[in-house]
């Protein structure tokens, strides 16, 4: 480990180092708690030191929700920590070497992922954001840790107290060979105090309790509490040429999200101006196409979409709509939009939405709201009502937005589709401003 890395462990991180040195690690070692509390950093240091001390013939696994997330959150920081001479990897082959020990790489975020590791014999495993992994993948992984002295090292932020990680493992801490170490924001003295103050301001409700206080709490009540309490704070008036010109000057591009209706729901459009440097969002317009007798009229959707694009480009003069991200469940409707845009001479890239997990989309929206990086044109009555009325479903396990037609979920989906492919860049925009990330 590089000397520069050794000298900057916080007192909480040093506790874990001492456990490693004194053979105090358990079979299962779970680091949980607040964001930016230093748990991932120290987990990687301990993982590298522990793997380096193990027999060279052992095989190890590193897993995240997806391989892309694993690379971003773990693999690149680990290479920076120990140097490319000690750690190298290939996502294409899903293999790496850490101090000459063979490392397998996997994404474990879906129900089929357990099949990827069936039959492996492992000496150790590292899991990034373990609450985002599939329950069966995690159970299968533990069964693969069969070599003598095998250990798991995992990190996570808190989730619902009914999450499988809490119910199956953390709540049984005394029964299992399990080390649970909690990290708080204050455990990371390297953070700039101004950044900590801003970070605390950016989270409210369940997000504050989980990501700042490090508590395992259920999501209850309004999903967007701060917006529901004072929607006027985030509304902007784009009725005059001067206001529209100022917005256009600050806009990088425009993206439209489309959610196609079903038997009782509407087809919805939401157009979002992405600010330069991904420093924020302004929702320019929203629209709904009401179906008849549960059927979607593709030709009508196409006509109203073209008219919507023309309206949006009038609101933000000089800025074309660059992207349209639509519900990927209806490819024939997406193809219809492509043909309609081409026939109208519009240079819009029409593609599938990313289907980022809904809770991540919600968290991003709440963070942007609380950081004053999201505004709505006051004419966006559909989205305003959707944000005001959205509530958590009290009957469902985990964090699920209530979807029983008592509130407009369709417009929320369309809005989220418009920006979800840029969540990482939006986090970078936040970092450019305040030295942190969403």
TORGU-691970 format. One record per residue (C-alpha): x, y, z. Coordinates in Angstrom, 3 decimals. Layout:
BEGIN
X->X; Y->Y; Z->Z;
...
! end
This chain:
BEGIN
X->0.000; Y->0.000; Z->0.000;
X->1.349; Y->3.422; Z->-0.923;
X->2.637; Y->5.527; Z->1.976;
X->0.358; Y->8.431; Z->1.032;
X->-2.645; Y->6.135; Z->1.483;
X->-1.505; Y->4.780; Z->4.862;
X->-1.297; Y->8.178; Z->6.501;
X->-4.878; Y->9.290; Z->5.939;
X->-7.018; Y->6.693; Z->7.714;
X->-9.663; Y->8.118; Z->10.038;
X->-9.989; Y->6.706; Z->13.583;
X->-12.974; Y->4.609; Z->12.479;
X->-11.038; Y->3.248; Z->9.518;
X->-8.099; Y->2.440; Z->11.778;
X->-10.396; Y->0.212; Z->13.846;
X->-10.958; Y->-1.998; Z->10.820;
X->-7.231; Y->-2.071; Z->10.059;
X->-6.563; Y->-3.229; Z->13.617;
X->-9.148; Y->-5.994; Z->13.255;
X->-7.425; Y->-7.132; Z->10.078;
X->-3.993; Y->-7.186; Z->11.726;
X->-5.290; Y->-9.016; Z->14.825;
X->-7.230; Y->-11.648; Z->12.867;
X->-10.457; Y->-10.055; Z->14.048;
X->-12.335; Y->-10.205; Z->10.756;
X->-15.325; Y->-12.556; Z->10.576;
X->-16.549; Y->-14.805; Z->7.783;
X->-19.034; Y->-12.036; Z->6.827;
X->-17.869; Y->-8.428; Z->7.179;
X->-20.489; Y->-5.780; Z->6.343;
X->-19.645; Y->-2.066; Z->6.368;
X->-22.777; Y->0.103; Z->6.350;
X->-23.768; Y->3.667; Z->7.074;
X->-23.830; Y->7.206; Z->5.726;
X->-22.714; Y->8.341; Z->2.303;
X->-19.174; Y->9.731; Z->2.065;
X->-18.288; Y->8.252; Z->5.446;
X->-15.143; Y->6.474; Z->4.210;
X->-16.471; Y->2.899; Z->4.240;
X->-15.707; Y->2.103; Z->0.581;
X->-12.221; Y->3.555; Z->0.795;
X->-11.235; Y->1.499; Z->3.833;
X->-12.997; Y->-1.604; Z->2.549;
X->-10.801; Y->-1.545; Z->-0.564;
X->-7.649; Y->-1.039; Z->1.498;
X->-8.547; Y->-3.961; Z->3.756;
X->-9.562; Y->-6.119; Z->0.793;
X->-6.229; Y->-5.507; Z->-0.940;
X->-4.194; Y->-6.198; Z->2.199;
X->-6.179; Y->-9.327; Z->3.029;
X->-6.016; Y->-10.784; Z->-0.481;
X->-2.257; Y->-10.127; Z->-0.604;
X->-1.849; Y->-12.191; Z->2.564;
X->-3.757; Y->-15.198; Z->1.232;
X->-2.410; Y->-18.223; Z->-0.688;
X->-1.589; Y->-17.377; Z->-4.290;
X->-3.671; Y->-20.218; Z->-5.712;
X->-6.944; Y->-18.934; Z->-4.210;
X->-9.717; Y->-17.568; Z->-6.411;
X->-11.691; Y->-14.462; Z->-5.508;
X->-14.783; Y->-12.590; Z->-6.693;
X->-15.653; Y->-8.890; Z->-6.817;
X->-19.302; Y->-8.059; Z->-7.529;
X->-21.528; Y->-5.017; Z->-7.972;
X->-25.026; Y->-4.396; Z->-9.280;
X->-23.570; Y->-4.202; Z->-12.784;
X->-20.059; Y->-4.499; Z->-14.135;
X->-20.146; Y->-0.817; Z->-15.091;
X->-21.067; Y->0.170; Z->-11.533;
X->-18.386; Y->-2.144; Z->-10.163;
X->-15.749; Y->-0.517; Z->-12.345;
X->-16.829; Y->3.009; Z->-11.455;
X->-17.230; Y->2.481; Z->-7.715;
X->-14.546; Y->-0.087; Z->-6.959;
X->-12.174; Y->-1.255; Z->-9.680;
X->-10.859; Y->2.131; Z->-10.766;
X->-10.388; Y->3.384; Z->-7.161;
X->-8.648; Y->0.125; Z->-6.241;
X->-6.228; Y->0.491; Z->-9.147;
X->-5.504; Y->4.052; Z->-8.054;
X->-4.913; Y->2.868; Z->-4.510;
X->-2.474; Y->-0.020; Z->-5.129;
X->-1.200; Y->0.906; Z->-8.582;
X->-1.630; Y->-0.814; Z->-11.963;
X->1.449; Y->-2.936; Z->-11.272;
X->-0.499; Y->-4.684; Z->-8.497;
X->-4.032; Y->-4.666; Z->-9.893;
X->-5.231; Y->-5.018; Z->-13.467;
X->-8.577; Y->-6.131; Z->-14.861;
X->-10.629; Y->-6.640; Z->-18.009;
X->-14.385; Y->-6.170; Z->-18.042;
X->-14.569; Y->-8.016; Z->-21.358;
X->-13.146; Y->-11.208; Z->-19.846;
X->-14.602; Y->-10.442; Z->-16.393;
X->-11.274; Y->-11.249; Z->-14.785;
X->-8.502; Y->-9.428; Z->-12.979;
X->-5.378; Y->-9.977; Z->-10.902;
X->-4.766; Y->-8.406; Z->-7.501;
X->-1.272; Y->-9.062; Z->-6.161;
X->-1.152; Y->-12.020; Z->-8.577;
X->-4.358; Y->-13.526; Z->-7.134;
X->-7.044; Y->-14.393; Z->-9.670;
X->-10.152; Y->-12.191; Z->-9.386;
X->-13.484; Y->-12.902; Z->-11.063;
X->-15.761; Y->-9.918; Z->-11.790;
X->-19.555; Y->-10.132; Z->-11.902;
X->-22.719; Y->-8.067; Z->-11.913;
X->-25.211; Y->-9.439; Z->-9.424;
X->-28.193; Y->-7.145; Z->-9.741;
X->-30.782; Y->-9.364; Z->-11.422;
X->-32.555; Y->-12.639; Z->-10.715;
X->-30.524; Y->-14.589; Z->-13.276;
X->-27.152; Y->-13.500; Z->-11.923;
X->-26.861; Y->-16.384; Z->-9.471;
X->-26.293; Y->-18.716; Z->-12.406;
X->-23.100; Y->-16.843; Z->-13.257;
X->-21.328; Y->-18.023; Z->-10.103;
X->-22.852; Y->-21.458; Z->-9.677;
X->-20.084; Y->-24.033; Z->-9.306;
X->-17.330; Y->-21.621; Z->-8.270;
X->-15.087; Y->-22.355; Z->-5.294;
X->-13.942; Y->-19.114; Z->-3.719;
X->-11.435; Y->-18.042; Z->-1.098;
X->-12.988; Y->-14.603; Z->-0.713;
X->-15.440; Y->-12.093; Z->-2.145;
X->-16.006; Y->-8.339; Z->-2.199;
X->-19.478; Y->-6.851; Z->-2.776;
X->-20.120; Y->-3.197; Z->-3.602;
X->-23.501; Y->-1.752; Z->-2.508;
X->-24.742; Y->-5.141; Z->-1.428;
X->-28.367; Y->-4.009; Z->-0.939;
X->-28.556; Y->-3.532; Z->-4.720;
X->-27.606; Y->-7.138; Z->-5.395;
X->-30.137; Y->-9.869; Z->-6.024;
X->-31.061; Y->-11.822; Z->-2.898;
X->-30.487; Y->-15.205; Z->-4.548;
X->-27.154; Y->-14.074; Z->-6.016;
X->-25.943; Y->-13.148; Z->-2.543;
X->-27.112; Y->-16.445; Z->-1.036;
X->-25.395; Y->-18.367; Z->-3.836;
X->-22.224; Y->-16.335; Z->-3.310;
X->-22.060; Y->-17.275; Z->0.362;
X->-22.347; Y->-20.938; Z->-0.570;
X->-19.347; Y->-20.505; Z->-2.901;
X->-17.109; Y->-19.238; Z->-0.054;
X->-16.039; Y->-22.775; Z->0.807;
X->-12.245; Y->-22.623; Z->0.997;
X->-10.760; Y->-22.602; Z->4.526;
X->-10.633; Y->-19.071; Z->5.918;
X->-12.822; Y->-17.635; Z->3.146;
X->-14.314; Y->-14.222; Z->3.907;
X->-16.786; Y->-11.744; Z->2.510;
X->-16.218; Y->-7.980; Z->2.631;
X->-19.201; Y->-5.851; Z->1.593;
X->-20.375; Y->-2.232; Z->1.741;
X->-23.789; Y->-0.615; Z->1.630;
X->-25.867; Y->2.396; Z->2.518;
X->-28.911; Y->1.655; Z->4.705;
X->-32.199; Y->0.635; Z->3.136;
X->-35.625; Y->-0.374; Z->4.405;
X->-35.649; Y->-2.381; Z->7.658;
X->-37.562; Y->-4.985; Z->5.645;
X->-34.776; Y->-5.367; Z->3.105;
X->-33.502; Y->-8.929; Z->2.791;
X->-30.002; Y->-7.938; Z->3.939;
X->-31.369; Y->-6.682; Z->7.241;
X->-33.887; Y->-9.474; Z->7.762;
X->-31.654; Y->-12.386; Z->6.697;
X->-28.268; Y->-11.247; Z->7.958;
X->-27.788; Y->-7.975; Z->9.863;
X->-30.630; Y->-8.655; Z->12.316;
X->-28.999; Y->-12.034; Z->13.040;
X->-25.624; Y->-10.540; Z->13.862;
X->-25.342; Y->-12.504; Z->17.114;
X->-26.185; Y->-15.827; Z->15.461;
X->-23.802; Y->-15.568; Z->12.516;
X->-20.049; Y->-15.227; Z->12.148;
X->-20.659; Y->-11.612; Z->11.131;
X->-18.943; Y->-8.289; Z->11.727;
X->-21.215; Y->-5.264; Z->11.265;
X->-19.384; Y->-1.955; Z->11.294;
X->-21.350; Y->1.287; Z->11.000;
X->-19.815; Y->4.463; Z->9.559;
X->-21.271; Y->7.938; Z->10.042;
X->-20.609; Y->11.089; Z->8.055;
X->-18.679; Y->12.487; Z->11.011;
X->-16.310; Y->9.498; Z->10.868;
X->-14.672; Y->11.034; Z->7.802;
X->-12.690; Y->14.064; Z->9.037;
X->-11.223; Y->14.596; Z->5.562;
X->-14.497; Y->16.088; Z->4.297;
X->-14.658; Y->19.848; Z->3.915;
X->-17.098; Y->21.272; Z->6.524;
X->-18.839; Y->23.390; Z->3.881;
X->-19.396; Y->20.298; Z->1.747;
X->-20.862; Y->18.450; Z->4.746;
X->-23.274; Y->21.316; Z->5.413;
X->-24.374; Y->21.367; Z->1.776;
X->-24.729; Y->17.579; Z->1.681;
X->-26.999; Y->17.621; Z->4.721;
X->-29.131; Y->20.310; Z->3.107;
X->-29.551; Y->18.293; Z->-0.075;
X->-31.260; Y->15.329; Z->1.595;
X->-34.643; Y->15.292; Z->3.333;
X->-36.998; Y->12.730; Z->4.819;
X->-36.085; Y->9.080; Z->4.391;
X->-33.025; Y->10.013; Z->2.322;
X->-31.654; Y->12.187; Z->5.128;
X->-32.184; Y->9.492; Z->7.731;
X->-30.555; Y->6.811; Z->5.579;
X->-27.767; Y->8.622; Z->3.777;
X->-26.827; Y->11.215; Z->6.411;
X->-27.774; Y->9.580; Z->9.721;
X->-27.114; Y->6.045; Z->8.517;
X->-30.441; Y->4.651; Z->9.771;
X->-32.408; Y->1.695; Z->8.395;
X->-35.863; Y->3.280; Z->8.094;
X->-38.954; Y->2.627; Z->6.003;
X->-40.044; Y->5.077; Z->3.337;
X->-43.373; Y->6.600; Z->4.388;
X->-45.653; Y->9.408; Z->3.295;
X->-44.841; Y->11.829; Z->0.475;
X->-42.076; Y->10.779; Z->-1.907;
X->-41.062; Y->14.372; Z->-2.668;
X->-41.837; Y->15.915; Z->0.718;
X->-39.993; Y->19.203; Z->0.240;
X->-41.692; Y->19.837; Z->-3.108;
X->-45.129; Y->18.878; Z->-1.791;
X->-44.727; Y->21.321; Z->1.101;
X->-43.689; Y->24.300; Z->-1.048;
X->-43.940; Y->23.725; Z->-4.823;
X->-43.633; Y->27.445; Z->-5.625;
X->-39.971; Y->27.329; Z->-4.633;
X->-39.114; Y->25.295; Z->-7.732;
X->-41.416; Y->26.909; Z->-10.305;
X->-40.023; Y->29.276; Z->-12.922;
X->-41.799; Y->31.637; Z->-15.323;
X->-40.685; Y->31.154; Z->-18.938;
X->-43.362; Y->33.346; Z->-20.469;
X->-41.145; Y->36.189; Z->-21.730;
X->-38.506; Y->36.171; Z->-24.509;
X->-35.848; Y->37.408; Z->-22.086;
X->-36.406; Y->34.545; Z->-19.661;
X->-36.438; Y->32.015; Z->-22.472;
X->-33.251; Y->33.451; Z->-23.938;
X->-31.449; Y->33.255; Z->-20.595;
X->-32.500; Y->29.629; Z->-20.223;
X->-31.352; Y->28.793; Z->-23.763;
X->-27.960; Y->30.311; Z->-23.022;
X->-27.629; Y->28.008; Z->-20.000;
X->-28.885; Y->24.874; Z->-21.806;
X->-26.609; Y->22.163; Z->-23.178;
X->-29.391; Y->20.180; Z->-24.869;
X->-32.995; Y->19.080; Z->-24.483;
X->-34.187; Y->15.519; Z->-23.892;
X->-37.761; Y->14.231; Z->-23.935;
X->-38.991; Y->11.258; Z->-21.938;
X->-41.993; Y->9.265; Z->-23.173;
X->-44.062; Y->6.811; Z->-21.151;
X->-46.607; Y->4.881; Z->-23.203;
X->-50.000; Y->4.335; Z->-21.616;
X->-51.705; Y->1.079; Z->-20.725;
X->-55.240; Y->-0.085; Z->-20.070;
X->-56.012; Y->2.751; Z->-17.659;
X->-53.029; Y->5.070; Z->-17.949;
X->-52.016; Y->7.905; Z->-20.281;
X->-49.155; Y->8.303; Z->-22.722;
X->-47.052; Y->11.143; Z->-21.350;
X->-44.252; Y->13.395; Z->-22.601;
X->-41.845; Y->15.449; Z->-20.488;
X->-39.172; Y->17.734; Z->-21.978;
X->-36.146; Y->18.618; Z->-19.874;
X->-33.421; Y->21.171; Z->-20.575;
X->-30.075; Y->19.805; Z->-19.378;
X->-27.957; Y->22.706; Z->-18.177;
X->-24.400; Y->23.272; Z->-19.350;
X->-21.914; Y->21.164; Z->-17.433;
X->-24.855; Y->19.093; Z->-16.148;
X->-25.271; Y->21.615; Z->-13.362;
X->-29.036; Y->21.282; Z->-13.260;
X->-32.334; Y->20.670; Z->-15.047;
X->-35.290; Y->22.760; Z->-16.132;
X->-38.500; Y->20.972; Z->-17.112;
X->-39.816; Y->22.901; Z->-20.103;
X->-43.137; Y->21.251; Z->-20.879;
X->-45.312; Y->18.201; Z->-20.265;
X->-48.182; Y->16.646; Z->-22.187;
X->-50.511; Y->13.656; Z->-22.085;
X->-52.263; Y->11.679; Z->-24.794;
X->-55.404; Y->10.112; Z->-23.422;
X->-56.208; Y->6.718; Z->-24.915;
X->-59.663; Y->5.418; Z->-25.707;
X->-60.913; Y->2.106; Z->-24.324;
X->-57.429; Y->1.195; Z->-23.150;
X->-55.889; Y->1.347; Z->-26.615;
X->-52.987; Y->3.477; Z->-27.826;
X->-53.458; Y->5.218; Z->-31.164;
X->-49.895; Y->5.214; Z->-32.522;
X->-50.651; Y->7.748; Z->-35.250;
X->-52.132; Y->10.142; Z->-32.738;
X->-49.132; Y->9.719; Z->-30.428;
X->-46.810; Y->10.531; Z->-33.337;
X->-48.768; Y->13.648; Z->-34.337;
X->-48.923; Y->14.996; Z->-30.815;
X->-45.252; Y->14.212; Z->-30.230;
X->-44.168; Y->16.250; Z->-33.271;
X->-46.343; Y->19.154; Z->-32.117;
X->-44.859; Y->18.815; Z->-28.616;
X->-41.300; Y->18.999; Z->-29.985;
X->-42.148; Y->22.184; Z->-31.885;
X->-43.645; Y->23.692; Z->-28.756;
X->-40.581; Y->22.779; Z->-26.679;
X->-38.129; Y->24.287; Z->-29.143;
X->-40.161; Y->27.491; Z->-29.020;
X->-39.785; Y->27.621; Z->-25.233;
X->-36.003; Y->27.222; Z->-25.482;
X->-35.084; Y->29.096; Z->-28.694;
X->-31.961; Y->28.017; Z->-30.531;
X->-31.790; Y->24.666; Z->-28.760;
X->-32.981; Y->21.561; Z->-30.590;
X->-34.339; Y->18.471; Z->-28.905;
X->-31.390; Y->16.097; Z->-29.096;
X->-32.824; Y->12.923; Z->-27.539;
X->-36.067; Y->11.105; Z->-26.971;
X->-35.960; Y->8.246; Z->-24.452;
X->-39.104; Y->6.133; Z->-24.501;
X->-40.536; Y->3.236; Z->-22.542;
X->-38.691; Y->0.234; Z->-23.981;
X->-41.660; Y->-2.093; Z->-23.454;
X->-43.275; Y->-0.860; Z->-26.693;
X->-40.755; Y->-1.105; Z->-29.519;
X->-43.366; Y->-0.727; Z->-32.247;
X->-44.354; Y->2.646; Z->-30.829;
X->-40.708; Y->3.707; Z->-30.578;
X->-40.210; Y->2.768; Z->-34.221;
X->-43.268; Y->4.847; Z->-35.078;
X->-41.750; Y->7.872; Z->-33.313;
X->-38.514; Y->7.407; Z->-35.269;
X->-40.352; Y->7.393; Z->-38.572;
X->-42.468; Y->10.397; Z->-37.582;
X->-39.394; Y->12.417; Z->-36.578;
X->-37.610; Y->11.551; Z->-39.816;
X->-40.652; Y->12.510; Z->-41.901;
X->-40.879; Y->15.843; Z->-40.062;
X->-37.177; Y->16.566; Z->-40.651;
X->-36.333; Y->16.409; Z->-36.927;
X->-32.816; Y->15.277; Z->-35.996;
X->-33.848; Y->13.588; Z->-32.763;
X->-32.162; Y->10.402; Z->-31.593;
X->-35.072; Y->8.219; Z->-30.466;
X->-34.074; Y->5.317; Z->-28.230;
X->-34.963; Y->3.184; Z->-25.244;
X->-35.092; Y->4.532; Z->-21.743;
X->-32.406; Y->3.203; Z->-19.395;
X->-34.809; Y->1.759; Z->-16.811;
X->-32.609; Y->2.881; Z->-13.922;
X->-34.104; Y->1.508; Z->-10.667;
X->-36.973; Y->3.775; Z->-9.619;
X->-35.582; Y->4.431; Z->-6.162;
X->-32.352; Y->5.767; Z->-7.688;
X->-34.362; Y->8.067; Z->-9.957;
X->-36.361; Y->9.300; Z->-6.955;
X->-33.200; Y->9.903; Z->-4.948;
X->-31.678; Y->11.895; Z->-7.811;
X->-34.814; Y->14.043; Z->-8.183;
X->-34.977; Y->14.760; Z->-4.456;
X->-31.302; Y->15.659; Z->-4.329;
X->-31.616; Y->18.018; Z->-7.298;
X->-34.650; Y->19.646; Z->-5.714;
X->-32.987; Y->20.152; Z->-2.354;
X->-29.826; Y->21.501; Z->-3.998;
X->-31.929; Y->23.985; Z->-6.032;
X->-30.693; Y->22.401; Z->-9.247;
X->-34.129; Y->21.523; Z->-10.611;
X->-36.816; Y->23.939; Z->-11.808;
X->-40.204; Y->23.460; Z->-13.444;
X->-41.803; Y->25.767; Z->-15.947;
X->-44.930; Y->26.929; Z->-14.127;
X->-46.969; Y->25.628; Z->-17.078;
X->-45.984; Y->22.014; Z->-16.264;
X->-49.181; Y->21.240; Z->-14.381;
X->-49.007; Y->17.474; Z->-14.941;
X->-45.551; Y->17.039; Z->-13.467;
X->-46.256; Y->19.479; Z->-10.662;
X->-49.281; Y->17.439; Z->-9.613;
X->-47.325; Y->14.198; Z->-9.992;
X->-44.561; Y->15.416; Z->-7.692;
X->-47.026; Y->16.812; Z->-5.158;
X->-49.175; Y->13.692; Z->-4.926;
X->-46.646; Y->10.827; Z->-5.121;
X->-46.528; Y->8.710; Z->-1.950;
X->-44.802; Y->5.538; Z->-0.838;
X->-46.796; Y->2.310; Z->-0.974;
X->-47.256; Y->1.197; Z->2.661;
X->-48.307; Y->-2.322; Z->1.642;
X->-45.129; Y->-3.204; Z->-0.284;
X->-41.824; Y->-4.522; Z->0.937;
X->-39.008; Y->-2.115; Z->0.179;
X->-39.243; Y->1.329; Z->-1.389;
X->-42.090; Y->1.326; Z->-3.894;
X->-43.982; Y->4.347; Z->-5.202;
X->-47.752; Y->3.847; Z->-4.873;
X->-49.177; Y->3.050; Z->-8.308;
X->-52.930; Y->2.543; Z->-7.933;
X->-54.118; Y->5.404; Z->-10.195;
X->-54.670; Y->7.751; Z->-7.239;
X->-51.688; Y->9.814; Z->-8.449;
X->-50.066; Y->10.399; Z->-11.846;
X->-47.153; Y->7.987; Z->-11.984;
X->-46.987; Y->8.121; Z->-15.797;
X->-45.716; Y->11.696; Z->-15.938;
X->-43.114; Y->10.919; Z->-13.279;
X->-41.836; Y->8.023; Z->-15.381;
X->-41.662; Y->10.217; Z->-18.495;
X->-39.788; Y->12.922; Z->-16.585;
X->-37.310; Y->10.405; Z->-15.141;
X->-36.714; Y->8.836; Z->-18.552;
X->-35.681; Y->12.267; Z->-19.842;
X->-32.664; Y->12.499; Z->-17.523;
X->-31.900; Y->9.031; Z->-16.124;
X->-29.180; Y->8.313; Z->-18.697;
X->-27.321; Y->11.357; Z->-17.362;
X->-27.484; Y->10.642; Z->-13.627;
X->-23.723; Y->10.119; Z->-13.439;
X->-23.031; Y->13.346; Z->-15.331;
X->-25.450; Y->15.196; Z->-13.078;
X->-23.481; Y->13.845; Z->-10.139;
X->-20.369; Y->15.235; Z->-11.804;
X->-22.090; Y->18.592; Z->-12.166;
X->-22.706; Y->18.523; Z->-8.447;
X->-19.060; Y->17.648; Z->-7.875;
X->-17.951; Y->20.597; Z->-10.006;
X->-19.928; Y->22.913; Z->-7.777;
X->-19.307; Y->21.591; Z->-4.297;
X->-16.696; Y->18.865; Z->-4.376;
X->-19.202; Y->16.079; Z->-3.842;
X->-21.660; Y->13.898; Z->-5.696;
X->-25.327; Y->13.075; Z->-5.731;
! end
